[in-house]
Amino acid sequence: MNLSKFKYILPILRLRLASMVIFSSAIGTLLAWEEFNLLRFVSFIFFTSLLVAGTCMMNAYIEREIDARMERTKARVAAFTYFKEESILSFSLLLIILSTLGLYLTTNPLTTVFAILASLIYLYAYTPLKRKTRYFVYIGAIPGALPPLMGYTAMTNHLNINALHLFLFLFIWQIPHFLAISICHFKDYTTVGIKIFPQKIGISATKRMIILTTFIMLLVATLIPYWFELTSLVSLVIMTLGGLALLYISLEGLAIGSNFEDNQKWARRFYLGTVYYLPSIFLGLLIK
């Protein structure tokens, strides 16, 4: 067997997305520190990783024709050159089934339900809606925000305000995050018929959406923990400073004119800012 061709599988595993999902899942388990169980943690991360891998592979199978036409995703298509489409589909389905069964046996039914919901919504709601409505971004934010709930319930088998707050924050965080991505990859998305806000309402209006959702995200990230006494003063300061820095970057977009390349550069800077902002929130929630 020629193992070298397995390197072509890596792009369809979407390792950056997968690592973010697994990381946020792990944060969810740490929020339940008083009930933390190392063995359960290891099994949860293992089976969640399998679920993410299977879901990403299934998504690559569904979107293989679209991916072939976009610069940012065409590397994923190589997997279908070296492996049969049916083999990738079958293996992805096997991973999803095994991971779901593993989560059920090693955690609890509640966590398993969240896992199934995340996979199904991503594959059969978010993915097909991308070419039908620009509001798909809100649907896609649901599976993106479920992993920390999975992590928390894996340890506790119940929910509380800590877990729900993190879900709400991650749901809102994904909106400006993706709006920035849609400006960065405007041409790619337009070429393949993916509906995005910049295409419908223009880049200027999209930038105002980014500013508004960033402000709402800052309020959710800081006021809810303050009202419910979920974090310490130090935590509040960390999360507030991180949010204000991101809000400042979003406001910089107002000073940029209509030049498309300048707006793309700003959108990429903001996108990176959203990625760097996450650790400040996670750190703030963990420090009590």
N, C-alpha and C positions, 0 to 999 in steps of 0.2 A: 504494500500500500504506500502510495506517495503522500507522505504527511505534509509536504511543502504546500500543497494546494489548500490546506486548511487555513492558511493565512488570508484567503479570500473570504472566509466566513466572518472575520473580524469586523469589516465595515457594517455588515447587517446586524451585528450585535449592538451597535451604537454605544460604544463603551463610555463616552462622556455622559450621555443621558442615563445609562445604566448605573454608573457610579454615583450620580446625583440622587437617583431613586434609592439606591441601597444606603447611601449616607443618611438621607432623611429618614429612612426606616430605622436605622440604628439610633438616630437622635430620639425617635419616638420611644424606643426601649429604655433609653437613659432617663427620659422624663419620668419613667416608672421605677426609679432607682430603688425605692423601698421594697419593691417586689421583684427586683432584678434577679434572674436566674441565668448563670453563664451557659449551661448546657442548652437551655431553651433558646438563648440568644444565638448561639452558634448554629443550631438547626434552623432557626428562623431566617437568619441571614443567608444560609446555604440555599434553602428552598425558595426564598424570595429572589435570589440571584438567578435560579433556574427559571422562575416565572418571568422575570424581566427578559432573560435571554430568549425564551420561547415566544413571548409577545413581540419582541423586536424582530425576530425572524419571521413570524407570521405577518407582521406589518410590511416587512420588506417583500414578502411574496405578493401581498395584495397590491402594493404600490410599485412593483418592479418596472412597469411601463412608464410611469411618471418619473421615477428615480433616474431612468436612463436618459431623460431629456433635461435634467437639471445638473448644473455644474457641481453644486454642493453635495449631490447625492449619487452621481453616476458611478462612483467607485463601488457602491453596494451591488451593482448589477453583475460584477465579475463573478460573484458567488454562483449565479445561475448559469455561468458558462462552464464552470468546473464541476458543478453538481446538478443533478436533475431537479427540476422544479418540484416534482412530486416528492423527492427525497427531503428537500428543505421543508416543504409543507408538512410532511409526516413527522419529521423530527421536531419541528416547532410545536406541533400538537401534542406529541409525546412529552415534551418538556413541560408544557402547560398542565397536562393531566397529572404527571408525576409530582410537580411542585405543589399543586393544589392538594393532592392526597397527602403529601409530606407535611404541609402546613396544618392540615386537619388532624393528623395523627400526633404531631409534636407540639402544637399550640392549642387552638380551640376553634370552635365553629365560627365565632364572631370574626376572628382574624381571617379565616378562610373565605367568608362572605365578602369581606372588603377586598381580598385578593382577586376573587372572581369578578367582582364589580369593576375593579381597576382594569383588568385585562379586557373584559367584554366592552366596556365603554370606549376604551382606547381603540380597539379593533373595529367595532361594529357601529359606533356612533361618531366619534371624533374623526376617524380616517375617511369614511365615505362623505361626511359633511363638508370636508375641506373644499370640495369642488361644487358645493351647492349653496353655501351661505358663509358669509364672513364671520358669523356669530359662532362658528365652530370652535373658536378660541376659548369660549366660555365652557363648552362641553369638554374640551381637552384639559381644562384646568382641574376638572374633578378627579380623573385618575392620577394626575400629577400631584394632587394634594392628599391622596389616600394613604401613601406609604407610611407617614408618621403615625396615622391612626392604627395601621396594621402593627407597627412596632410597639405602640403603647398597649394595645389589646393583647398582643402576644404574651406580654408579661402579666397583665392584670385581668383579662377577660371582661373588662368593662371600660367605659369612657368617662372622662371628667373634663373640666374646663381647660386644663392644660393641653390635652390632646385636641380638643375642638378649636382652641385658639390657634394652634399650629396649623391645623387644617385650613381654617379661614385665612390665615396669613399667606400660606402657600398658594391657595386658590387665587387670591388677589395679586400676589407677586408675579404669577405667570402672565397676567394680562399685559402690563407694560413691558415685561420681558419679551413676550412674543411680538408685540407691536413693533418693538425695536428691530427684531429679527426680520419682520415683514418689510421694513424699510431697507435693511441691509441686502435682502435677497428679493427685492421687488421684481426684477426682470425675470428671475427664475420662476417665481410663483405665477407671474402673469403669463409666461410662456405656456405653462402646463394647465392653466385654468383654475388654479387654486384661488379662492375668493379671499381677499385681504382688505383691511380697512383703508390703507393708503391708495388702493386702486379705486375704491368707491367714493371716499370722502376727501381724498387728497392728503399729501404729506403734512401740510400745515395743521389740518384738523386732527390728524393722527398724533402729531406732537402734543397738541393740547390734551388729547386723551391720555397720553403717557404721563403728562404732568399731573392731571387730575387723579388718575389711578395710583400714581406714586404717592401723592399726598394722602389719599385714603389708606394706602398700605402703611404709611408712617403712623397714622392714627391708630390703626388696628394693632400694629406691632408694639406700640407703647402704651396707649390708654387702657386697653383691656387688661394687660398684666398689672397696670397700676391700680385700676379699680378693684380687681379681684385679688390683689396682693399676691400675685404669682411670682414676682421677682423682687430682688433687692434694689436699693437705690443705685448701686454700682451697675447692676444689670440694665436698669432703665437708662442710665447715662450712656452705656455702650450702644444700646439699640437706637437711642435717639440720635446720637452723633452719626452712626452709620446711615440712618434714614435721612438726616439732613444733608449729608454729603451726596447721597443719591438724588435727592430732590434738587440740589444745586445743579447737578449735571443735567437733569431733565429741563431745568429752566434755561440752561445755556442754549437749548434748541430754539428758543424764541429769538435769539440774536442772529440765527442763521437764516439767510435769505432763501431763495428758491433754487439755488444751485443743487442739483441732484447729488453730485459726488460729495459736496460738503455735508449734506444731510445724512448721507450714508456713513461718513466718518463719525459724525456725532452719534448716530444710532448705534454704531459698533461700540463707541466709548460708553454709551449708556448701558448697552447690553452687558458689557464686561462689568460695569458697575453693579448691575443686579446680581451677577454671579458672586462678586466679592462681598456684597451686602449680606448674603445668606449666613456666612459664618458668624457675623456680629449678632444676628438674631438667635441662632442656635446657641452661641456662647452665653448670651444674655438669659435665655430661658433655662439653661443648665445651672447658672450661678444663682443660688438662693441664699 
